[in-house]
Amino acid sequence: MVFIPPYESKLLFIYEVWAQKRQQLGWKPFSYYKTRADEQGLEKMLYLSYYSLKYGIAAGVYDGFALAHATTFKHYLGRIGYWTVPALMSTGAFVATNHVLAKVTGKDTVYNHMASAVAAASVWGAKFNSYTVGVPLAVVLVVLCGIKKLTVDAGMESMAGTTPKYPEYWYFAQKNDFSIMKE
């Protein structure tokens, strides 16, 4: 296997190049929870829309290739749109609901995030025209968004707790020493 270092092929390592550029400019990574929910609404919308766009396109390509067996480029675009549009709408519903609730109540609480999760899940329920999709997804998203907001309020960096000491190793190996020889 041939290894191409990042400085020789900037296209293969575009994310690393962008990360170095951001570091040189002094930009820190954007975080949804950096500010209150009623601040930076447009930035948060664009930040989450970027990820939903990426995952929607990936789901559409997978759907067109593996499930629907699309034959033309038009069919692939249809499959990509089938997953990308609701993903973007769901993201928009979450951020807009969270922003409006924080503006109206004047508080950035876990209940705002839970109500926003219901709004995001309702997009998927309406897309499939099914309560059996929307209601269970709403319950799952309410729990996940509530836990995430509580962990952020408690000062944890992720739902799993604080940043691991050795992030290059998988989670179970960080908690237990599997080395053959002790240092």
N, C-alpha and C positions, 0 to 999 in steps of 0.2 A: 504494500500500500504506500502510495506517495503522499507525503504530507506537504501541503502548501501553506507557508506561513502567512499571517494576515497582511503583512506589508506588501506581499507580492500579488495577491488577488483580493482587491477590495470588494469585488462583487460577492464572493463566497462568504466573506466575513463582514457584511454590511452592517449588521447589528453591533458588532464589536467596534467598527469604525465610528458609528454614530454614538456609541457609549463613550468612546475616547473624546469625540468632539464635544459632547455635552459636558464631560469632565473638564476639558480645557476651558470651556466657557463658564464653568462654575455653576451649571444648572444641576439641581438636585432632582431625583426622580419624583414625578407627580404622584401624590397619594390622594385618594378620594376623601380620606378622613383627616387630611391636613388642616382643613378649616371646618367651620360649622356648616351644617347642611344648607343654610340660607345664604351662603356666600359662594362665589365662583360657580354659579349654576351652569353657565355656558361651558366653562372649562371642564367641569365634571361630566357634562353631557358628551362633549367631544372625546374625553378620555375613555369613558365606558363604551361609547359608540364605536371607537376604534377596535376594541376587543370583540364586541358583538359582531362587527363587520368581518373581522378575521375568522371567528368561529363559524359564522353563518356561511362564509365562502367555503371553508373547509368542509362543513356538513353538506353543502350543496354539491361540491365536487365528489365527495364520497357517495352521496345519494345517486348522482348521475352515473358514476362509474360502477358501483357495486350493487345498488338496489334497483334503480330504474332502467339501467342499461341504455342510457341515452346514446343516440347515434349521430346526432348533428350538434354543431356548436350552439344552435338555437335552443335545443333541448337542454344542453348543459346550462345555458344562461337561465332558462326557466327553472331548473332545479336549484341553482344558486339563489335566484330571487325568491323561490319558495321558502327557503330557510333564512335568508339574510333579512328580508323585510320584516318578518315578525320579531327577529332577534333585535333589530334596531328599534322597532316600536316598543318592545318590552323594556329595553334599556331606557328609552325616552320616558315611558310611563313611570319607571322607578325613580329616575332623577327628578322629573317634574313633580311627581306626587310628594317626594321627600322635600323638595325645595319649597313648594307651596305650603305644606303642613308646618315646616319650620318657620316660614314667614308669618303664617296666621297665628300659630300658638306662641311663637317667640322662644320656643325650646327645641333643642336638638335631642330628642329622646329615642329610646329603643322602640317605642310605639309608632313613631313616625316611620322608622325603617320597616317595621312589620306591616304597616298599612301600605307602604310602597311596594313591598314584596307581593301583597295581594293584587295590587294594580298590575304589576309585571306578570304575574301568573294569569291574570284574567285575559291578557293579550293572547296567550297560548291556548287558553280555553276557548276563546272566541275564534281563533284561527282554525282549530279542529272541530268547532261547534259541538263541544262535548264537556259536560260537567265532570265526567270521569277523568279528564285530563286536567282541567282547570283547578278543581278543588284539591286533589292530592298534591298537585304542584304548588298550590298556594300554601298548603300546610308545610310542605318541605321548605319552601323559600322563607316562610315566616320564621320557622325555627332557625334556619341558617343565617338569615339576616339579623335576627334578634341576638343570636350567639355572637356573631361578628361584631355587632355594635357594642355588646356588653364587654367583649374582650378588648376592644379599642378603648372604651371608657375606663377599663381597669388598668390600662397601660401595657397590655401585652401586644407584641408585634404581629402575632398570627393566632389563629384559632388553636393551634397546637401548643402555644405558650411563647416563650421568648425565643430569640434567634439561637439556633443550635451552635454548640462550640465548634463542631466540625461539619459544616454543611455539605462537604463533598461525600460524606458517607450517608447511607440510607438510615432512616429514623431509628430502627431497632438497634443498629450497630452503634448509634450514638449513646444509647442508654446502657448497653452492655459491652463489656470488653471481650472480643472474640480473638484477640491476638494469641499466637502460639507462645511467643516469648514476651516476658514482661520487661519493660524498660527500666 
